[in-house]
């Protein structure tokens, strides 16, 4: 039986503009198809930070600066970003599959992820999105729409949204059906569109879910053998950027906890990646492992030649 892996793509696998992204995803597609050709069942998650920011800014600018377009809620902006990133990724993967004469399909799933409306993150929004405003403009929008704004490093006031913990992937069964059929599936884009459960059904909320956490939940929920988080470095390091920097080929859960206590991992970058890997390994009942490495070295890392493996 083929081993099932969930691959979480970092921002370096995508671009900041559509043109840059189209170029970068060609390299990303090669790595993904390499894994599929090696016999793995591959499910792909990805971030959407620059893309959803760009869409949100464009829609916001147009609705407030005379474009006469309606205001676009944040969950809808997230859905748009899933669509266009998925389109670029699947097109590049399809081209690579065709070049290698591989009889496989690739599809993107617009994915909703349930969060708890009582999540503590909602009480303290921290994730900046959208344009910079003067205090007067921010106060006016806050009064009209109930948004939360914070002053951002002297550059003006910016809207902030919560970052709740993912609880359940709504389209999981569809993803599973496609994977079982042998397809490469792109899902939980940008961490998924955050939704809460109401008496009337699911309702989108203005929030950003960490894509590594969603990828870990996906890996756990779909019974993956491995979670791979692709980032800008080949291996996790301690004493990073110091004279005594040390690469870690392996890391147990207890070692990871010790390094976190020592504040070895930066909160905005490596820390959430390590924590997501720990979550997957801790909750996996099949002896699943996690791997952190670079996009370029993914195939080598699976052979044990580089990367950091996280185990129980």
N, C-alpha and C positions, 0 to 999 in steps of 0.2 A: 504493500500500500504506500502511495506517495506521501512524503512528508509535507505537512501544510505549514506555510510560513506567512506571517503578516509583516509587510514592509512599510515602515513609517518614513516618508520622505521629508527631509528638512528643506528649509528655504533655499539652500544652495542647489537643490535639484530643480528648482523652478526659477522664474525671473521676476523682475520688477515691472516689466512692460510686456505686452503681448509679443512683440518682436523678439525680445530677449528670451522669453519663455519658450517660444517656438524653437529657438536654437538649442537651448539647454535640455529640453525634454527629449531630444534625439539621443543624447548621451544617457539620460535616465532610462529611456526605453531599452537601450542595449543591455544595461544591468538587469532590468526586470526580465527581459527575454532570456538572458543568460541563465537566470535562476529557473525559469520555466523549462528551458532546454535541458537543464541538469536533472529534471524530473520532479521538481517541487511544484506543489499547488500554491499559487501566488495570489495574495490579496494585498492591495495597495491602499494605504492611507496617506494623506498629504496635508500640509499646512496651507493657509490662504491669507496670511497676514498682509502682505503688500497688496494682494489682489482685492480683498474685501475692503481694504482701506481706500483703494483707488475708486472702486465702484461707489462706496459710501460717500466719498468726497464729491464725485461727479454728480450724483443724484442730489446731494445736499446743496451743492452750488447752483445747480439748475433750478431747484425748487425755491431757492431764496434770492437768487440774483437775476430774476426776470426771464428764466427759461420756460416758465409756465408749465413745468412738469409737476406731477403730484409728489408729495413727500414720500420717500420709499423707506419702509420700516427696515430695521437692521437684519432680522431673520431673512427677509427677501433678498437683501444684498448678499448674505451668506449663500443662499441658494443659487444666485446668479454666478457667484465665484466658483461654486462646485461645478456648475455647468460648463463654464469656459475653461477651467483648468482640466476637467475631465475630458473635454473635447480635444484639447491639445495632447494630453497624455495618451488617450486611447488611439488617436490618429498616428502618433509616433510609434506606439507599440504595434499597431496593426501593420504599419509599414515594415517594421523590423521582423515581425512574424512572416510576412510575405517574402521578404528578402531571404529568409532562411528556409523557406518552403515548409513552414510548420502549420499544420492544420488545427489552429486554435482561434478562438474568438476573444475579444476584449470589450468590456462594457463598463460604463460609469453609472453608479446608482446615486441619485439625489437622496441623501441620507439624513434622517431626523434622529436625534439622540435625546432621550428623555432625561431631564434633570429634575431635582426636587425643588419645588417652589419655596420650600423652607430652608434651602441650602444657605449656610452662613454667608456665602459669597454675595448673595443678593443684598445683604444689609450693608456691605462695604464694597461698592464697585471700584475696581482698580485699573481696568484695561482701557487705555485711551484709544478713541476712534474719532475719525472725522476731522473737521477744520478747526483752526484757531479762531477764537472770537475775542472781542473786547469784553470787559466785565458787563457793560450795559447790554450788549447783544446776547451774551450768555444768560444773563438774568431774565431777559425777555423770552428767550426760547424755553428756559427752564420753567417759567410761569405758564407758558402755553402748552408745553408737551410733557412736563414733569421729569425732564432729563436731569441728570446730575453732572455738574461741571466742576473741574478743578483747575487751578492755576498751574501751568506747565512750564517750569524753568524760565520764567520771565518772558516767554514767547506769546503769552495770551492764555485764554481759557479754553479748555478742551473737554468734550464729553467723555465720560468714563462709563463702562458697562461692567457687569459682574463676570466672574469666571468660575461658574459652578462645576461640581464634580459630575461626570457622566454616570448615569444609572443603567440605561438600557438602550440598545440599538433597535430602532423600530423596524427597519427593513432587513433584519438579520436573516430571516428565512429565505428571502429572495437572494441575498448574497450567497447563502449556503447552497441553494439550488444551482446557481451558476457555477460555483466552485466544483460541485459534484459532477457537473456536466463537462468539466475540464477547462473552463474559461478563466481568463485573468480578469479579476474584478477590482475596480477602483471605487472606494467607498469612504465613509466618514471624512469627507473633504473638509479641511479647516476644523476638524474635531467634530463635525456634524452640525446640523442646524438645531440649536437648542429649543426644545419644546417641553411644556408641562402638561400633565394630564388633568383635564377638567371634566365636569359632568357632560359637557357637549362634545368632548373629544380632545384631540391634541391642539395645543395653542402655542405658536411661536413666541419666544421671548428674546428681548435684546440682551444678548450675552455672547461671550466667546468661550468655547470649551477648548482646553489644551489638547492639541491633536495627538500628542504622545500618550496622554491618559486615555483618549478615545481608542487609539490603536491598541493599547494594552487591554482595554475592555473587550474590543473586537476579538483579539487573539484568544482571550480567555473564553469568550462566549461561543466562538466557532470551533473550539478544540484544537487550536494551532499547536504545533510542536515547538515552534520558535517565534519569538517577536524580534524583529530586526529594526533598530532605529538608526537610520542613516543621517549623518551629520557632517560637519566640516573637518573632523579629525579622524585619524585612523584608529586611535585607541583612547580610552579614558585615561587621564593622568591625575596624579596627586602632586601637590606643590607646583601647580601649573604655572608656566612662565617664570619659574624661579631656577636658580642654578642647580638645585637638587631635584628638578622635575623627574618624575618616574612614571613610565607607562605601565598600565595594568593589563596583562594578557587575560587574567581571570579575576573574578571578584565574587565572593560568597555574600549571602544576605547579611550575615553578621559583620563582615568586613565593610560592606557598603554602609551599614548603619553607623559603624565607627567613623568612617570618613565623613559622613554627613554631620555627625556630632562635632567633628574637627573643622567643619565648614570648608571642606576641600573643594566643593563643587559650587560654581556660581549660580545664584538663584534664578537668573533670567535665562540661563542656557543649559548647562550640563545637569544641574540638580533635578529639574522635572523629568529629564530623560532617564536618569538613574532611578528615580522614584517610580516611574512608570514600569521600568523593567523589573524592579523589585516586586511591584504589585502583581505583575503577571506571573513571575516565578513562584511567589508565595501562594497564589491561589490556584496554580496549575496542579492537577492531580496526576498528570501523565509524565511527570519528570521533565516538563518543558523548560527550556532555557531561553535566555535573552542575549542579544548581541548588539553592541554599539560599535559602529565603524563608519568609514567614509563611503560615499556612493561609489567612488572609483575602485575601492578595495573590497567590495561586498563579496564577490566570488572567492577571492583569496581568503577572506575572513571565514567563510563557511568551511574552508579546508583547514582552518586552524592556523593559518600563516600570519594573520594580523587580527585586529579587532579586540574587543574586551567581551568575554563571555561572563554572564551573570548566572550563577547557579545557587541552589539551596545550600 
